[in-house]
Amino acid sequence: MDQEQAQTSHPILEMHGICKRFPGVVANDHVDLALYPGEVLALLGENGAGKSTLMNILVGLYRPDAGRIAVHGREVAINSPRDAAALGIGMVHQNFCLVEPMTVAENIVLGLSGLPFVPDMDQIARRIRELSAHYSLQVDPKAYIWQLSVGEQQRVEILKQIYRGAEILILDEPTAVLTPQEAQELAAILQRMTAEGKSAIFITHKMEEVMAYSQRVMVLRQGRLVAECATRETSPQELARLMVGREVLFHLKREERQPGEVVLSVRGLEARNEKGLPALRGIDFEIAEGEILGIAGVAGNGQRELAETITGLRRATRGEIRLRGRNVTNLSPLEFIQAGVSHIPEDRVEMGLVGNMAVAENLAMKGYRRSPLASRGVLQPKPMLDFARRMIDAFRIATPSPHTQVKFLSGGNLQKTILAREITACGGLLVAVHPTRGLDVGATEAVRRMLLAERAKGTAILLISEDLEELLAVADRIAVIFEGRIMGILPAAQAGIETLGLLMAGAAGPA
């Protein structure tokens, strides 16, 4: 539906004056939102701008401190996800809510009220097949979730909401784990749904998706609505400026330079996952000084196992890892650190930081064994605090003080804290796993600048990312991983999104 048509119809959903406060933070400050039948509304904002809080209120996970919600013109109280579902509101979260040992059909009806004690699973499967065919969401109702790709699992999540009668679909970063081809399929699915009068709220940090998928855009900043406009009347640059309050560079300058000596050499590397199944199958590559090697691939194809094996967190079952010619295969994580390897982990909250510890303590986690942060095995509070203040200034970490518990920082500042610690301690090799995932455009720009600055200093960087635009922007070469194998390694200047997408889907490519 275009903007003129939307404005001549009545909103399917209205949120008026929504306020939500947490201790010391106003997450939503009198926010208004309207959604019309058959439209896709893009919801933009920096990390911590209040997008997730607003959507969590809409699906009943939070209750607002003030304001009201109306669906089809009738004021409603949404006190739980069940209330939201009864009103036709469903959400596909970035982290899927599926039970792996159960089938697609069992997941779709799990917890659904009104079913008989022994449901007719054959009838349910037939209905799922009908919906699958209608919306081109091809998936086998009898397949187990663990057997499905990430893209197929997302289809199950969307089917689950459609099966339950959702007229309003909230999608949180829906393309973060999809190949470019799967992202295009998602766009077609949204078009088919909106053509039938269903509506969607689309949360993303990818400006090209905002322009391609949505009819209208709302921008939140510091909990307030700062802009609302038709998508066709704006631009990615203008939206980024509204989000962060300044101009954002989408294309950073990457100076051409000749790589130096080989820092990391991986030959015939194999490893297993938690289930004991092969995760890496004969991985070969090299990274030289002053070079960024990007690893592209859909989630679950061996990226995590590769990063963990190269940092000592997972044992290799075959092959070798060499750092400047020295065999470091299966050394301990501490020995990898001492060899100069720094690691920005995939999960910054669970693995990268200790939430209940102060920013200063998290920043000291790599240097606490030696002077000046320690003397004769005893931590030195003043040098630790001085070091933290220097890092906070240098990396522009927005924190009330070095003593603030790190769990109270926004996603972008959590990532800056890890970057400050790992870059400062880096002795030649930086392994960065999804360093900008979930970050807004301003924080993303800052992280990419830091990676390019390290490259300029001669650091070898292994950059694992599912964001192809990011890899094309900062990497020198891109290797594509599929089912634990390297499908091809291409110079970034010669790698197109379509070619990379085909390799990510398992098509044969150049060695």
Disulfide bonds with the S-S distance in Angstrom:
none
